Each structure stands twice: as structure tokens, then as C-alpha cells.
Amino acid sequence: MLVLASASPRRRELLAQVGYCFTVHPAHIPEDPLPGEEPAAYVTRLAREKAAAVYRELTAAPATTGMDGQSLTVLGSDTTVTLDGAILGKPADAADAARMLRMLSGRRHRVMTGVAVVTAGGIQAAAEITEVEFMAMSEAEIAAYIATGEPMDKAGAYGIQGQAARWIPRIAGCYFNVMGLPLALVCSMLGPAGERQN
């Protein structure tokens, strides 16, 4: 059985898009970067910790969950936006969202997603990186975008699949990575969808 260790509706939609049958069991772990932690190491660590936490939780009481470790595969993922080495997670509030969007305005940045798969055989983890170009945004545009509420639950305070698309003329890399789940990488780690439907 495949379990997605994330509450993200976007990740759920993307995983279903490529044919996987799965259940959702979000992980609840601290998501603060460690001192001096590089962005790629940060997202890979969080993906690994999320997947491992859910795997432990579901296999700790197989009589209750109906899941044994031999048949369980847990997929964990974490996405962040980085600019000049800084990690831009989800904004704390509207002012924080505006700060992030001002930083991204008129510049190129990187989106990094860590992916981890935990099975009885062990854990594998990897990261995907996509470069994203942002057009310049005026203060009025930033304020109007924040007022939509779209930036508030997204790393870097924007969603490429939403209204922010109007300021993104090009990317270099995986589009789905910017949405939060690099599908080609995930599929290469999980294997064919049919193998994970039972």
C-alpha cells in the first residue's frame, strides 16, 4: 500500500494524475531549518523525516492500522524556495508574504523539492531543482495578489499553478516540482503505478 505523508492537496492531485492509488496520512514534524543547513539538504531531510515518521506510526500498531511494514510504502516530500542561499518557506502572515514577493520580483530563484520513499527495505531520498524567473511586480500587484489568499500556504508565497503564473515567463526544469511534487523523479523512485495499487 502506498501512503502519501502530506496534507497538500496539490501533491495529492499530482500523484493521482500519474495513476497511483494511495491513502493520505500527513506527518507532523518540526519544519525549521537547522543552523547553517543548505536548502537542498533541508528539503531532503524533511522529506526523509516525514516519510519515516509516518512509516513508524503506521507499522507501530498493525492490528489497528491494518498495515504491516512489508507491504507499506510511504512517500514524503517537502518544497522550499531559495534566493541568494536564503530559504523562503510558507509566509507567516501577509507582511511576510509581501517581503518574499518583493525579494522574488524581477529575479530568478530556485525551487527545491526533497522526495523520500520508505519501505521495509530502507529509505531512498533525492531532490529536484527548478529555476524560476519572475517578472517585476508593483506594490499594487503584490498587495492585490496577497489579498487573494493564494500566497499564504505556499513556499515563497506564490503558486505557479494559480494567479502567480502571470509573472512567470519561463522556468528551467520540472514544472511539477514548482507545484510541490516532481512527478518524473517520484515515478522513478516508486516504480510503475500498477505495482502500488494494492
Backbone as CSV, one residue per row, in Angstrom:
resi,resn,N_x,N_y,N_z,CA_x,CA_y,CA_z,C_x,C_y,C_z
1,MET,0.831,-1.189,0.000,0.000,0.000,0.000,0.874,1.251,0.000
2,LEU,0.486,2.211,-0.811,1.219,3.473,-0.894,0.524,4.523,-0.038
3,VAL,1.306,5.215,0.779,0.784,6.274,1.644,1.542,7.558,1.353
4,LEU,0.802,8.629,1.150,1.388,9.952,0.953,1.438,10.669,2.291
5,ALA,2.641,11.001,2.741,2.823,11.635,4.049,2.741,13.159,3.918
6,SER,1.625,13.635,3.386,1.458,15.075,3.156,-0.020,15.425,3.126
7,ALA,-0.341,16.605,3.665,-1.716,17.096,3.623,-1.954,17.995,2.408
8,SER,-0.927,18.197,1.576,-1.031,19.116,0.451,-2.018,18.621,-0.604
9,PRO,-3.043,19.407,-0.902,-3.969,18.985,-1.963,-3.304,18.927,-3.330
10,ARG,-2.302,19.776,-3.545,-1.600,19.754,-4.829,-0.825,18.463,-5.011
11,ARG,-0.136,18.009,-3.964,0.601,16.745,-4.070,-0.360,15.582,-4.281
12,ARG,-1.482,15.627,-3.612,-2.481,14.563,-3.771,-2.981,14.505,-5.214
13,GLU,-3.288,15.658,-5.785,-3.771,15.715,-7.164,-2.706,15.239,-8.149
14,LEU,-1.468,15.649,-7.934,-0.388,15.274,-8.850,-0.108,13.777,-8.803
15,LEU,-0.096,13.203,-7.616,0.177,11.773,-7.503,-0.940,10.963,-8.158
16,ALA,-2.175,11.410,-7.994,-3.305,10.735,-8.640,-3.242,10.905,-10.156
17,GLN,-2.734,12.043,-10.608,-2.660,12.344,-12.040,-1.850,11.305,-12.801
18,VAL,-0.815,10.768,-12.163,0.036,9.794,-12.847,-0.361,8.346,-12.530
19,GLY,-1.533,8.171,-11.944,-2.113,6.840,-11.850,-1.928,6.065,-10.570
20,TYR,-1.364,6.664,-9.542,-1.177,5.925,-8.296,-2.444,5.908,-7.453
21,CYS,-2.685,4.766,-6.826,-3.728,4.656,-5.811,-3.024,4.730,-4.462
22,PHE,-3.528,5.547,-3.566,-2.819,5.775,-2.304,-3.775,6.313,-1.257
23,THR,-3.334,6.284,-0.022,-4.041,6.939,1.062,-3.179,8.096,1.548
24,VAL,-3.787,9.009,2.278,-3.081,10.186,2.783,-2.981,10.108,4.300
25,HIS,-1.781,10.291,4.802,-1.545,10.299,6.245,-0.466,11.343,6.513
26,PRO,-0.872,12.592,6.795,0.113,13.669,6.965,1.073,13.421,8.126
27,ALA,2.283,13.870,7.937,3.290,13.816,9.002,3.229,15.102,9.805
28,HIS,3.539,14.993,11.072,3.559,16.172,11.945,4.923,16.236,12.619
29,ILE,5.824,16.967,11.963,7.179,17.103,12.487,7.583,18.585,12.429
30,PRO,8.555,19.002,13.239,9.059,20.382,13.138,9.688,20.607,11.775
31,GLU,9.465,21.784,11.194,9.976,22.053,9.853,10.977,23.202,9.808
32,ASP,11.577,23.523,10.935,12.557,24.603,10.968,13.904,24.121,10.428
33,PRO,14.586,24.961,9.633,15.928,24.586,9.160,16.899,24.498,10.327
34,LEU,17.872,23.613,10.203,18.937,23.535,11.190,19.922,24.670,10.941
35,PRO,20.667,25.096,11.965,21.639,26.177,11.769,22.611,25.856,10.639
36,GLY,22.714,26.766,9.661,23.641,26.598,8.560,23.248,25.553,7.526
37,GLU,22.034,25.027,7.624,21.606,23.962,6.708,21.355,24.507,5.306
38,GLU,21.925,23.861,4.310,21.719,24.251,2.924,20.305,23.869,2.477
39,PRO,19.720,24.647,1.547,18.336,24.376,1.127,18.089,22.962,0.631
40,ALA,18.976,22.414,-0.210,18.766,21.054,-0.738,18.821,20.021,0.390
41,ALA,19.747,20.207,1.327,19.842,19.300,2.467,18.607,19.425,3.346
42,TYR,18.097,20.645,3.481,16.912,20.911,4.299,15.691,20.167,3.766
43,VAL,15.376,20.320,2.478,14.167,19.680,1.943,14.312,18.165,1.900
44,THR,15.516,17.679,1.643,15.727,16.229,1.619,15.577,15.646,3.018
45,ARG,16.122,16.345,4.006,15.977,15.881,5.397,14.515,15.848,5.812
46,LEU,13.769,16.909,5.517,12.366,16.944,5.912,11.554,15.862,5.210
47,ALA,11.808,15.641,3.931,11.097,14.579,3.210,11.367,13.226,3.862
48,ARG,12.631,13.001,4.193,13.029,11.737,4.834,12.363,11.602,6.204
49,GLU,12.373,12.676,6.997,11.795,12.619,8.339,10.280,12.433,8.293
50,LYS,9.615,13.082,7.336,8.161,12.922,7.211,7.788,11.490,6.850
51,ALA,8.463,10.951,5.837,8.160,9.589,5.403,8.467,8.582,6.510
52,ALA,9.594,8.750,7.179,9.982,7.818,8.239,9.022,7.892,9.418
53,ALA,8.576,9.096,9.777,7.653,9.255,10.906,6.331,8.554,10.630
54,VAL,5.818,8.713,9.416,4.548,8.071,9.069,4.717,6.556,8.989
55,TYR,5.820,6.106,8.425,6.071,4.663,8.363,6.099,4.061,9.767
56,ARG,6.816,4.718,10.687,6.882,4.223,12.071,5.498,4.212,12.714
57,GLU,4.753,5.278,12.496,3.429,5.386,13.106,2.489,4.287,12.609
58,LEU,2.499,4.042,11.308,1.572,3.073,10.737,1.974,1.625,11.013
59,THR,3.256,1.373,11.216,3.694,-0.002,11.483,3.806,-0.302,12.975
60,ALA,3.639,0.710,13.806,3.747,0.507,15.257,2.583,-0.316,15.789
61,ALA,1.414,-0.176,15.166,0.226,-0.899,15.621,-0.509,-1.481,14.418
62,PRO,0.064,-2.510,13.794,-0.545,-3.066,12.580,-1.958,-3.584,12.791
63,ALA,-2.282,-4.045,13.999,-3.636,-4.539,14.253,-4.663,-3.417,14.155
64,THR,-4.229,-2.211,14.512,-5.119,-1.049,14.461,-5.174,-0.442,13.071
65,THR,-4.017,-0.308,12.447,-3.957,0.362,11.143,-4.226,-0.572,9.976
66,GLY,-4.065,-1.875,10.209,-4.229,-2.830,9.121,-3.064,-2.820,8.155
67,MET,-1.953,-2.232,8.548,-0.788,-2.124,7.666,0.421,-2.794,8.313
68,ASP,1.066,-3.662,7.548,2.319,-4.232,8.027,3.458,-3.645,7.205
69,GLY,4.617,-3.617,7.796,5.744,-2.957,7.171,6.155,-3.546,5.842
70,GLN,5.894,-4.834,5.633,6.332,-5.484,4.400,5.582,-4.987,3.174
71,SER,4.339,-4.573,3.352,3.533,-4.150,2.200,3.376,-2.634,2.108
72,LEU,4.029,-1.914,3.004,3.829,-0.463,3.105,4.940,0.317,2.410
73,THR,4.538,1.311,1.630,5.461,2.270,1.029,4.975,3.664,1.393
74,VAL,5.845,4.476,1.972,5.465,5.836,2.368,6.280,6.838,1.565
75,LEU,5.575,7.786,0.970,6.192,8.857,0.180,6.135,10.163,0.956
76,GLY,7.290,10.744,1.198,7.369,12.041,1.867,7.960,13.076,0.928
77,SER,7.565,14.331,1.110,8.062,15.390,0.227,8.052,16.726,0.958
78,ASP,8.971,17.583,0.571,8.990,18.937,1.116,9.567,19.878,0.067
79,THR,8.962,21.057,-0.057,9.365,22.027,-1.075,9.720,23.353,-0.426
80,THR,10.779,23.984,-0.935,11.107,25.327,-0.498,11.571,26.156,-1.684
81,VAL,11.528,27.449,-1.501,12.026,28.404,-2.492,13.310,28.996,-1.930
82,THR,14.331,29.147,-2.775,15.588,29.715,-2.299,16.022,30.865,-3.199
83,LEU,16.562,31.877,-2.570,17.100,33.032,-3.281,18.325,33.513,-2.526
84,ASP,19.441,33.591,-3.221,20.697,34.015,-2.596,21.028,33.173,-1.366
85,GLY,20.694,31.885,-1.434,21.005,30.978,-0.337,20.003,30.994,0.801
86,ALA,19.038,31.934,0.781,18.041,32.013,1.837,16.888,31.060,1.547
87,ILE,16.354,30.434,2.588,15.209,29.542,2.470,13.939,30.350,2.690
88,LEU,13.049,30.324,1.696,11.770,31.023,1.802,10.665,29.980,1.925
89,GLY,10.213,29.751,3.132,9.148,28.786,3.366,7.786,29.434,3.195
90,LYS,6.798,28.893,3.881,5.465,29.487,3.825,5.457,30.776,4.639
91,PRO,4.795,31.820,4.130,4.790,33.090,4.869,4.028,32.997,6.184
92,ALA,4.518,33.716,7.180,3.864,33.724,8.494,2.592,34.552,8.477
93,ASP,2.588,35.598,7.654,1.424,36.482,7.568,1.535,37.285,6.270
94,ALA,0.606,38.224,6.073,0.578,38.999,4.829,1.844,39.833,4.646
95,ALA,2.364,40.393,5.740,3.578,41.202,5.644,4.761,40.345,5.220
96,ASP,4.827,39.120,5.733,5.903,38.215,5.365,5.773,37.798,3.903
97,ALA,4.549,37.586,3.449,4.317,37.250,2.042,4.778,38.390,1.139
98,ALA,4.461,39.627,1.524,4.883,40.787,0.737,6.403,40.892,0.694
99,ARG,7.053,40.623,1.817,8.519,40.648,1.875,9.109,39.653,0.883
100,MET,8.566,38.434,0.869,9.079,37.405,-0.035,8.852,37.780,-1.497
101,LEU,7.665,38.265,-1.812,7.366,38.612,-3.198,8.232,39.768,-3.685
102,ARG,8.546,40.716,-2.806,9.467,41.805,-3.184,10.855,41.246,-3.486
103,MET,11.262,40.244,-2.712,12.572,39.622,-2.942,12.616,38.913,-4.299
104,LEU,11.519,38.245,-4.664,11.474,37.467,-5.900,11.246,38.328,-7.138
105,SER,10.627,39.483,-6.949,10.244,40.352,-8.064,11.422,40.704,-8.969
106,GLY,11.281,40.421,-10.263,12.301,40.768,-11.240,13.560,39.934,-11.183
107,ARG,13.515,38.788,-10.514,14.720,37.976,-10.342,14.452,36.505,-10.653
108,ARG,15.527,35.745,-10.751,15.436,34.296,-10.884,15.710,33.666,-9.523
109,HIS,14.960,32.630,-9.208,15.189,31.917,-7.958,15.095,30.420,-8.224
110,ARG,15.310,29.638,-7.204,15.269,28.184,-7.338,14.188,27.599,-6.441
111,VAL,13.511,26.602,-6.967,12.563,25.823,-6.176,13.162,24.438,-5.992
112,MET,13.220,23.998,-4.741,13.788,22.682,-4.430,12.764,21.826,-3.719
113,THR,12.617,20.603,-4.189,11.730,19.648,-3.538,12.523,18.401,-3.184
114,GLY,12.447,18.033,-1.922,13.027,16.780,-1.473,11.954,15.704,-1.536
115,VAL,12.336,14.511,-1.966,11.423,13.374,-2.059,12.068,12.192,-1.354
116,ALA,11.292,11.480,-0.542,11.798,10.299,0.143,10.773,9.176,0.076
117,VAL,11.259,7.966,-0.091,10.407,6.774,-0.123,10.933,5.804,0.938
118,VAL,10.038,5.402,1.847,10.400,4.471,2.908,9.625,3.168,2.722
119,THR,10.346,2.061,2.732,9.760,0.728,2.677,10.455,-0.138,3.726
120,ALA,10.037,-1.369,3.812,10.700,-2.292,4.737,12.165,-2.475,4.362
121,GLY,12.483,-2.259,3.095,13.858,-2.434,2.634,14.772,-1.257,2.913
122,GLY,14.216,-0.145,3.383,15.041,1.016,3.689,14.438,2.307,3.176
123,ILE,15.290,3.292,3.011,14.827,4.609,2.612,15.700,5.141,1.474
124,GLN,15.053,5.755,0.497,15.789,6.437,-0.567,15.285,7.872,-0.638
125,ALA,16.188,8.772,-0.915,15.823,10.186,-0.954,16.592,10.895,-2.055
126,ALA,15.972,11.920,-2.604,16.590,12.711,-3.664,15.954,14.092,-3.663
127,ALA,16.540,14.999,-4.439,15.997,16.355,-4.545,15.948,16.782,-6.002
128,GLU,14.946,17.569,-6.327,14.774,18.143,-7.664,14.906,19.660,-7.546
129,ILE,15.558,20.284,-8.541,15.741,21.738,-8.520,15.243,22.332,-9.826
130,THR,14.442,23.372,-9.722,13.935,24.092,-10.892,14.229,25.570,-10.720
131,GLU,14.704,26.216,-11.785,14.911,27.660,-11.751,13.672,28.354,-12.294
132,VAL,13.250,29.397,-11.613,12.030,30.122,-11.969,12.358,31.598,-12.148
133,GLU,11.904,32.151,-13.246,12.100,33.585,-13.499,10.824,34.341,-13.179
134,PHE,10.958,35.399,-12.391,9.826,36.243,-12.015,9.950,37.591,-12.702
135,MET,8.864,38.077,-13.264,8.833,39.448,-13.771,8.731,40.405,-12.579
136,ALA,9.014,41.668,-12.824,8.879,42.670,-11.763,7.414,42.830,-11.386
137,MET,7.159,42.959,-10.103,5.799,43.162,-9.585,5.736,44.525,-8.910
138,SER,4.679,45.244,-9.162,4.494,46.529,-8.487,3.950,46.277,-7.087
139,GLU,4.027,47.295,-6.242,3.470,47.164,-4.891,1.970,46.884,-4.948
140,ALA,1.287,47.511,-5.909,-0.154,47.291,-6.051,-0.437,45.842,-6.451
141,GLU,0.392,45.296,-7.334,0.207,43.905,-7.752,0.476,42.946,-6.597
142,ILE,1.496,43.236,-5.821,1.812,42.398,-4.664,0.648,42.410,-3.678
143,ALA,0.139,43.594,-3.378,-0.970,43.719,-2.431,-2.219,42.996,-2.939
144,ALA,-2.506,43.144,-4.218,-3.694,42.515,-4.787,-3.557,40.990,-4.778
145,TYR,-2.355,40.510,-5.066,-2.138,39.067,-5.067,-2.275,38.497,-3.663
146,ILE,-1.715,39.172,-2.677,-1.827,38.704,-1.296,-3.288,38.700,-0.852
147,ALA,-4.050,39.669,-1.313,-5.471,39.753,-0.942,-6.271,38.553,-1.435
148,THR,-5.781,37.854,-2.453,-6.492,36.660,-2.932,-6.359,35.497,-1.955
149,GLY,-5.374,35.573,-1.074,-5.122,34.490,-0.125,-4.254,33.380,-0.678
150,GLU,-4.008,33.384,-1.973,-3.248,32.309,-2.605,-1.828,32.127,-2.048
151,PRO,-1.116,33.208,-1.727,0.273,33.027,-1.288,0.450,32.407,0.091
152,MET,-0.604,32.376,0.899,-0.418,32.148,2.322,-0.016,30.721,2.728
153,ASP,-0.286,29.736,1.905,0.088,28.371,2.295,1.123,27.772,1.362
154,LYS,1.889,28.653,0.703,2.838,28.167,-0.300,4.255,28.687,-0.023
155,ALA,5.224,27.815,-0.226,6.617,28.216,-0.084,6.923,29.345,-1.060
156,GLY,7.610,30.371,-0.562,7.938,31.509,-1.409,6.773,32.444,-1.658
157,ALA,5.616,32.146,-1.087,4.418,32.994,-1.161,3.819,33.100,-2.557
158,TYR,3.948,32.018,-3.343,3.268,32.039,-4.640,2.977,30.626,-5.109
159,GLY,1.986,30.506,-5.993,1.655,29.231,-6.613,1.729,29.372,-8.124
160,ILE,2.625,28.631,-8.773,2.794,28.750,-10.218,1.541,28.313,-10.967
161,GLN,0.756,27.422,-10.357,-0.442,26.912,-10.999,-1.640,27.843,-10.807
162,GLY,-1.439,28.945,-10.074,-2.521,29.878,-9.803,-2.281,31.226,-10.464
163,GLN,-2.700,32.281,-9.773,-2.617,33.619,-10.355,-1.186,34.119,-10.543
164,ALA,-0.248,33.558,-9.816,1.146,33.991,-9.959,1.716,33.646,-11.329
165,ALA,1.054,32.787,-12.077,1.536,32.405,-13.405,1.742,33.620,-14.309
166,ARG,0.998,34.687,-14.056,1.104,35.877,-14.902,2.462,36.567,-14.796
167,TRP,3.213,36.292,-13.732,4.527,36.920,-13.548,5.687,35.959,-13.812
168,ILE,5.397,34.762,-14.333,6.443,33.757,-14.536,6.557,33.446,-16.028
169,PRO,7.445,34.152,-16.739,7.552,33.941,-18.184,8.259,32.652,-18.568
170,ARG,9.130,32.132,-17.696,9.850,30.904,-18.049,10.428,30.240,-16.810
171,ILE,10.629,28.937,-16.967,11.309,28.150,-15.937,12.335,27.269,-16.631
172,ALA,13.283,26.769,-15.859,14.250,25.795,-16.363,14.207,24.602,-15.422
173,GLY,13.580,23.525,-15.897,13.439,22.351,-15.051,12.016,21.857,-15.015
174,CYS,11.705,21.078,-14.010,10.412,20.413,-13.877,9.332,21.370,-13.354
175,TYR,8.280,21.542,-14.155,7.152,22.396,-13.751,6.472,21.839,-12.497
176,PHE,6.277,20.521,-12.456,5.566,19.917,-11.332,6.355,20.049,-10.034
177,ASN,7.668,20.161,-10.144,8.494,20.419,-8.973,8.090,21.732,-8.310
178,VAL,7.805,22.746,-9.127,7.422,24.053,-8.587,6.058,23.959,-7.901
179,MET,5.219,23.043,-8.353,3.929,22.813,-7.708,4.066,22.030,-6.406
180,GLY,5.204,21.339,-6.229,5.438,20.640,-4.976,5.709,19.157,-5.065
181,LEU,5.653,18.572,-6.286,5.939,17.152,-6.409,6.515,16.864,-7.798
182,PRO,7.831,16.676,-7.910,8.452,16.403,-9.211,8.072,15.001,-9.689
183,LEU,7.101,14.931,-10.590,6.487,13.653,-10.932,7.450,12.642,-11.552
184,ALA,8.304,13.069,-12.465,9.223,12.119,-13.087,10.145,11.495,-12.042
185,LEU,10.651,12.311,-11.123,11.512,11.795,-10.052,10.741,10.839,-9.156
186,VAL,9.537,11.229,-8.762,8.716,10.386,-7.883,8.433,9.045,-8.546
187,CYS,8.036,9.065,-9.822,7.718,7.818,-10.521,8.938,6.920,-10.661
188,SER,10.112,7.524,-10.864,11.326,6.715,-10.975,11.664,6.058,-9.643
189,MET,11.283,6.688,-8.547,11.562,6.135,-7.226,10.527,5.088,-6.815
190,LEU,9.266,5.319,-7.194,8.196,4.406,-6.806,8.041,3.218,-7.734
191,GLY,8.352,3.401,-9.006,8.125,2.358,-9.997,6.751,2.519,-10.633
192,PRO,6.371,1.605,-11.528,5.087,1.714,-12.248,3.902,1.797,-11.282
193,ALA,2.914,2.602,-11.669,1.745,2.835,-10.805,1.031,1.549,-10.450
194,GLY,0.928,0.629,-11.388,0.202,-0.609,-11.139,0.780,-1.422,-9.998
195,GLU,2.069,-1.265,-9.737,2.706,-2.014,-8.665,2.335,-1.470,-7.290
196,ARG,1.751,-0.269,-7.235,1.448,0.350,-5.948,-0.058,0.459,-5.707
197,GLN,-0.871,-0.260,-6.457,-2.313,-0.122,-6.322,-2.921,-1.065,-5.285
198,ASN,-2.161,-1.989,-4.764,-2.728,-2.923,-3.790,-2.247,-2.601,-2.381
